[in-house]
Amino acid sequence: MARALVEQRLAACAQISAIDSYYVWEGTVRSNAEFRVLFKVAASAYDEAERAIRALHSYDLPAIHAIPVEKAHAPYADWVVANSTR
C-alpha cells in the first residue's frame, strides 16, 4: 500500500513503523501487532489518497485521519505538494 500510493503520486512519502495496538472491536478488547503508515500528502490530494488506502487496506475499518500541518519548512512543503498531486 505504501509503495502503491507513492508510485501513483498520491503520496510524496510513506513511513512505516511497527506498533502494538489495543482496541475494542465487536465488543471485545483486542490487541495486535500492526504497522502504522504515515503518508505525506498535499491537502488537495487527501480525498484521492484516502480512496486508494480504503481500496487497498485489508481492514473493514482502517484508521485513516489527516493531521493538518500548521507550519513546515517551505521547500519541503513544496516537495510534498509537487510529489503527491497528479
N, C-alpha and C positions, 0 to 999 in steps of 0.2 A: 504494500500500500504506500509506504513512504517513497520508494523509488518510483512508483507509477505516478504519483502526484508531481514529483519533481520532473520526471521525463515529460509529462504532459504540460509542464509550465503552469500548473495550478498552485504550486508552492515553490518558493525560491530555495528552500532548505527544509530538511526534516531531521530532527534529532530524536534518537530512540534511547530510552532509559528503562532498565528493569525496575519494577516496583512490586510491592506486596499490597494487595487491595483487600479491604474488609468492607462488606456492603450487605444490604438486605435485598434479596431477590426472591420473589414469590413467597414472602412471609418468613423466610429463613435467613439468618445471618450466615454469610459465606465468606470464604477467603480464597484468593488465588494469586499465584504469581502472574503478573501481567507485564506488558510493555506500554509505557507512555510514549506517544509520538507527538512531539511539538513541531507543528508546521509553521513556517514563516510565510505569511500570505498577505498580500495587499488587501486592505479593507474592501476595495471594489471587487476583489476576486473571491471573497468569502463564500458567497452563496454557491458558486460553481464548485469550489473546493469541498464544501460540506456535502453536496450531492455526490461527489466522487467518493468521499470517505464512507458515506452511508451505503453506496453501491458495493464497495469493496470489503467492508468490515464484516466479520463473522458474527458479531453480537446483534441481538434483536434491538438492543437499546445502547448503542455506543455513546460514551461520554464525549460529546463534541461541544466545545464552547470557545468563544473568542475573548481574548484579553486585550482590551484596547491599549495601544501604546501612546502614552501621553507625550513622551519625548524620545527621540532617537538620534543617534549620530546621522546627520543628513546624508552623507554619501552611502551609508549602509541602508538607510531607509529607501533611498533611490534605487539601490541594487535590488532590494526586496520587491519593490513595485515593478521594476524592469523585468524581473525573472519570475513573477507569479501572475502576470497579466498577459494572456494570449493575444 
